Amino acid sequence: MAEPAPPRNVLFETRDHDRAGDYLTGIYGGNIRLDGRKKGTFRLARLGTETFTISSATHVAEIGYTLESLPMLMISRPRAPVDFRSGGAEHRFGPGDVHLANTAEDHPPFHVRWSSGTIQAVTFPFPLLDDVAASAETCRPEPIRFTDVHTTTPEAARHLTATIDYLATGLRGRPEVMAEPLVTGAAGRLLAAAALTAFPSTALIEPTIEDRHDAHPATLRRAIAFIDDHAHLDLSVAEIAAAAHVTIRALQYAFRKHRGTTPLGYLRQVRLQQAHHDLLTADPDRATVTEIAARWGFFHPGRFAHYYRVTYGCPPYRTLRRDGR
């Protein structure tokens, strides 16, 4: 089995706008072109995993860029005033704002112009949205689309930016943890869920009448059996729902109705049990709590310790050290 690829931390710098456009097109896809009267230095710092990237682009003079297409969702956080134009609509964003650059894979081209300063961009593939929610189309499911580039509420915007900052801190400070497959998958879906909360979309969260009918104990048993057998894999809610032969909404309602939890809440319990087993059997001189926690998808040591203490009555390091006090 190949080792997981470590998160990427790339710094690109140039004064050649054509070169910058080619570089951005190479990493994001589509067709990206920069323009500006002054050839100021363009810098791009980029952190990334297999499921998402967080980049900061900085320019020292007024500059604009045009994206003719972009095969992934892009969330933008300007640290300087920017003018955004797409599909005949014009917007102005500034420090403290967070907005979508595109709402779907077939989004029309957009143009952004900003003065000297920095823009943070977060990107992930559109199909990641389908891992955490379902389209409002029930008979013939369609990919989820966003219906506005603005956030729904200031609170939703703050939650999204806090999630982005949290993941960026993890990428910088604990790259070996963020490289674990279960962590990478969970982090990407956490970001997708925060985006769906922050921006209006065609996603349907509440169960329909059909979903409620399908949320019977047999559905729950199928889902639990699948989770128990596959907890070591990077599972999404969509995969669990498919294994149980129901929609995501029906699956979530079944767990809420019969177990008082969520599918991912139950998955966390199963993985916590596996981490407990590994702590009991690991060599305390070779293993660490952080490594074992990350192996089972827990990328925040403090939260893992909290879950562990609530379930097992002691901090995880005591189990690893065979310290029963």
N, C-alpha and C positions, 0 to 999 in steps of 0.2 A: 504494500500500500504506500503510495507516494506521500511525502510529508506535505502538510498544508502550506500554501504559499503565504509568506509573511505579509502584513499590510505594507503598502507602498508609500514611501514618503519622498516625493519627487519635487525638486526645485528647478524650474526652467526660467531662463532669463535671456532677453534679446532686445535690441533696438530696431530690429527689422520686422515690420508689421506683417509682411507676406510670410516670413518664416513663422511668426507667432500664429497666424491663421492656419497655416499648414499643420503646425504642431497640435493646435486645439482640435482641428478636424480629425487628426489621427487618433486622438484619445476619446473624443466624444462622438465621432461620426457626423453625418450630415455634411454641411458645407459652411464653414465659418470663415469670415473675412473681417479683418480689422482695418479701420481707417482713422487718420488723424493728421492734422497739419504739421504738428511737431513730432519728431521721431524720438519721443521719450522712451525710457526703459520700461519694458513690460516684464513683469515677474509673475510666475505661477507656482504656488506651493500646493502640493496635492497629497492627501492621505487617502488610501483606498483599500478596500477588501474585495472579495469576489462578488459581493452583492451591492456595494454602494461606494461612492467617493465623496470626499469633502475637500473642496479646493478654495484657495484664496488668490484672486487675481488683483494685481496692483499696477497702476500706471501713474506716471508723474506729470502727465499733461492730458488735456481733454482728448478723449478717444471714443470711438463708436465701434460696434461690431454687429454684423448681420449673420443670422443663422437661418439658412434656407430650409433645413429640416434637422430634427434631432430625434434619434431613435430611443430616447430614454427621457424620463421625467427629470426636469431641472427645477429646483427650488433656489431662489435667489435672495440673499440678504445684503443689500447695499450698505456700505459704511460711508457713502458720500451720495449726494443727490444724483439720481439717474432719471432719464426720460426713456420710457418703454413704449414701443409702438408695435401693434400686431393686429391684423385683420381689420384695419380701419379705425381701431380704438387706440387712444393715447392715454398714458398714465404717467404719473410722477411719483417716484418712491424715494425714500431717504433713510438716514440712520434710524434704526429701531423698527423698520418695516421688514416684512418677509412676504414674498409673492412667488407665484408660479411664472416660469418663463414660457411653458407650454402646457397644454391641458390634455393632450392625447398624442398618439404617435403620428396622426395625420394633421397636427396643428399647423396653421399657416406660418410662413416665415415671420420672424420678429427681428426688430432692430432696437438696440440699446445704445444710448450715448451717456457717458458720465465724465465728470471732471476728475481732476487728480484725486486719487483715493483708491479704496479697496472694495471689491465685491466678493462675498463668499457664495459659492455655488455648491449645492448638494445634488447629486444625481444617483438614480437607481433605475433599473429596468421596469417598464410598465407592468409586466406580468407579476411582479412582486405584489402589486395591489390585489390581484386575484387570489393571492395566498392568504389574505387576512379578511377579505370581505367578498361579497357577491354583487353582481349587477342587479339593478332593479328589474331587468328583463328576466322573467321566470320561465317562460316557455322556450325561449331561444336566447340563452345567455349571450351577452355581448361584453367586450372588454369595458372595464370601468373607465369613465371619462370625467374629468373635472369640468364644472360649468362656470367657473369664475377664477381669475388669477388672484383675487383678493381673499384674505382670510375671513372666516365667518364672524369671529369675535376676537377682541384683544386677548382674552384668556386662552383661546385656542392657539393664537400666534405665540404667546409666551410659552405654552406647553411644547409647541413644535421647536422653538429656538432652544429651549432647555434640553430637549432630546438631542438636538444636533450638537450642542456644546458638550453634553454628557458623552456622546459617542466619539467626538473629536478628542476629548480628554483621554478616553480609553485607548484610542489609536496611538496617541503620542506617548502616553505613560505606560501602557501595558500591551505592547505590540504582540508579544508572544501569546497572550491570552486572547486577543482579538483575532489571531490567526487560527484558532481552533474552529473546526467546521461547524459545530453546534452553536458556538458563540457568534460566528459570522452570520449564519442563517437567522438566528434569533434577533441579532442587532438590526439586520436589514428589514425584517418584518416589523420590528418596533418602530423604525423610521417610517415605513409605509403606513402603519396604523396611525401614527401621529399626523402624517400628511392628510389622510382621509378625515381625521377629526378637524383639522385646521381649515380645509378648503371644501366648498360645496361640490358635490359630485353625484353621479348616478348610482352610487353604492346604496344598497338597501340593507339596513342593519336589523330592523325589527322583523320577527318571523311572520310569515303569512299564515292563513288558515291551513293551507297544505303543509307548511312546515310544522305547525303545531300538531297536526294529525300524525306526521312522521316521527315525532319526538317521543316514541314509546320505549319501553324498557329494552326491547330487542335491539333497537338502534344503539342504545347506550352500551349494551353488552358487546356488540360488534366493534364499537369504537374503542372500548376499554381493552378488548383482546388485541386489537391492532396496535394500540399504544404500548401495551405491555411487551409485545413481541418486537417492536421497532423503536423503542425509546433511545437506542444508541445512534439512530439516524437523525438527520436534520429534517424533522417533520414540520409541515405546515398544517394549519387548520383545514385548508382545502384538501390535502392528501388524506387526513383523517376522515373528513366528510365523505370523500370518494370511497374509502374503504368501508364505511358504514352504509353506503348507497343512499345518502340523503344530501340535502343542501347544507351549506355552512350554517345558515340560520337555524335549520332544524337541529343540527348537531349541537349548537350552542344552547338552544332552548332545552334540549334533552338533558344536558349536563346541569343546567341551572335548575330544572324542575326536579330531577331525580337524585342529584348529588350535591346541589348547592354550591357548585363551582363551575369553572369553564373547562373546555377541552385542554387548553394550555395550562390551566391550573392543575388539572390531573396529571398532565405530562410532567410538570415540575415536581409533583409529589413522587412519581415513579423515578425520575432522575435523581431526586434527593436520596431515595433509598439506595440507588446504585452508587452514588457518591459516598454514602455511609458505609456501604460494603467495602468500597475501595480504601476508605480511611482505616477501616478495621484490619485490612490485609496488607496495606502498603508498608514498605520499609521506611520508618520515620527519618532515617538518615539520608534517604535518597529522594523521597517525595515531599511535596509541600501541599498545604491546603489549597492554595491558589491554583496549582496545576490540576489537582483532582476536581476542583469546582469547575474550572474552565472546560475540562474534558467532558463534563456533563451539561455544558451550556450555561453555567453561571458566571457572568463576566463582571459582576460587582461583588467583591469580597465581603463587603459589609452586609449586603442583602442576603448572600448565601449564609453567612454566619447567623443572621436573624432567623431565616427559615430553619436552619439546622437546630438552633437553640430551642425554638418553639416545639419542634418535633421530637428532639432527642434529649432535651433538658440540659445540655452542656455545649460549650463552644466546640467547633469541629477540631481545633488543634489538640484538645484533650483526647479525643478519640484517636487521632493519629499518634499521639505520644503514649497511648495506653494509660492515660492519667485519669483515674476514676474519681478523683476528688471533686 
